[in-house]
Amino acid sequence: MSILEEIARERRKAVEEEKKLLSLMELERLLEEREILRKAALKNEVQENDASSLKSLATEGKSFYQALAKEGLSIIGEVKKASPSKGIIAEDFPYLQIAKDYEAAGIDAISCLTEPKYFLGKDQYLQEIAHAVSVPVLRKDFLIDPYQIYQAKLLGAKAILLIVSLLGERELKEFLSIAGKLGLDALVECHDEEEIRCALSVGAEIIGVNNRNLKTFSVNMENSLSLRNLVPKGQLFVAESGMSKPEELRLLEEAGVDGVLIGESLMRAESKKEKLQELRSLLK
Ligand SMILES: O=P(O)(O)OC[C@@H](O)[C@@H](O)c1c[nH]c2ccccc12
């Protein structure tokens, strides 16, 4: 079994357990109630003494799509404690401070791992981060059940990751439509030409190409460079994984890539601000 299938199997088990604590119907109810509160907050009906989280509901901020569509190469910074390929990346893991440092350094969006077993992520990290920053936050996880999309929304995510090889065309289409209904953007992860064609055929608007081969864990930036031209300019293109140098970002920018997703090299940097400055130093 590949690592991807192994993780997906664990996620299926975990979701079944979570549903016992809170059913999909209850989860949908919670979201509806919050939507009513949000609309009230927008109309200024929230009282002065109401919890500040309610007030923050009223401020929408940029969407994930908008953050990537802006002029020039956008950077998505990842908050990640560990990974199957690298083991523990951040022994000390002040996730909230990391997210705030990213934002202060001018990052365009944040990706937060919530997968607990292989990446040591937590829903709580996403929830706290989404409420503490005003840049859009992506739920980085292995989504195999619509339940997790509703969860992402409730936790405060603005976007979800959908991995084509985990879903196939029919489910990808269904998950995209649920995300759309909830006002979430989707980063649709592809590994080859066939997956990109599949993603485009079901209307994906943000295509991500992972430079990491999930079978061998090797990274090759050629993956995203060579697949860039398969995605029309009307859709957004994100290069994922393995980037750490300003020269790499410049090459991707020149190839017309809209965004890069960077985890490890930012996580290991003492100063997020200096690392981001360095990474951006050769961009237009
Ligand atoms: O830490 P890196 O090499 O910069 O990679 C970040 C991100 O691309 C990687 O974490 C990732 C890409 N696709 C995923 C799917 C699930 C979990 C994680 C990922």
The ligand as a Tripos MOL2 file, in Angstrom:
@<TRIPOS>MOLECULE
LIG
   19    20     1     0     0
SMALL
NO_CHARGES

@<TRIPOS>ATOM
      1 O1          7.7600   21.1900    3.0680 O.co2     1 LIG1
      2 P1          7.7820   21.3960    1.5850 P.3       1 LIG1
      3 O2          8.6900   20.4650    0.8620 O.co2     1 LIG1
      4 O3          8.0810   22.8440    1.2580 O.co2     1 LIG1
      5 O4          6.3060   21.0830    1.0260 O.3       1 LIG1
      6 C1          5.1460   21.7990    1.4260 C.3       1 LIG1
      7 C2          3.8860   21.1400    0.8450 C.3       1 LIG1
      8 O5          3.9350   21.2400   -0.5280 O.3       1 LIG1
      9 C3          3.7680   19.6810    1.2860 C.3       1 LIG1
     10 O6          3.6620   19.6730    2.6710 O.3       1 LIG1
     11 C4          2.5630   18.9680    0.6660 C.ar      1 LIG1
     12 C5          2.1930   19.0100   -0.6370 C.ar      1 LIG1
     13 N1          1.0820   18.2820   -0.8260 N.ar      1 LIG1
     14 C6          0.7100   17.7290    0.3230 C.ar      1 LIG1
     15 C7         -0.3860   16.9110    0.6290 C.ar      1 LIG1
     16 C8         -0.5400   16.5500    1.9370 C.ar      1 LIG1
     17 C9          0.3600   16.9200    2.9140 C.ar      1 LIG1
     18 C10         1.4420   17.7290    2.6300 C.ar      1 LIG1
     19 C11         1.6250   18.1390    1.3210 C.ar      1 LIG1
@<TRIPOS>BOND
     1     1     2 2
     2     2     3 1
     3     2     4 1
     4     2     5 1
     5     5     6 1
     6     6     7 1
     7     7     8 1
     8     7     9 1
     9     9    10 1
    10     9    11 1
    11    11    12 ar
    12    11    19 ar
    13    12    13 ar
    14    13    14 ar
    15    14    15 ar
    16    14    19 ar
    17    15    16 ar
    18    16    17 ar
    19    17    18 ar
    20    18    19 ar
@<TRIPOS>SUBSTRUCTURE
     1 LIG1         1 GROUP 0 **** ****
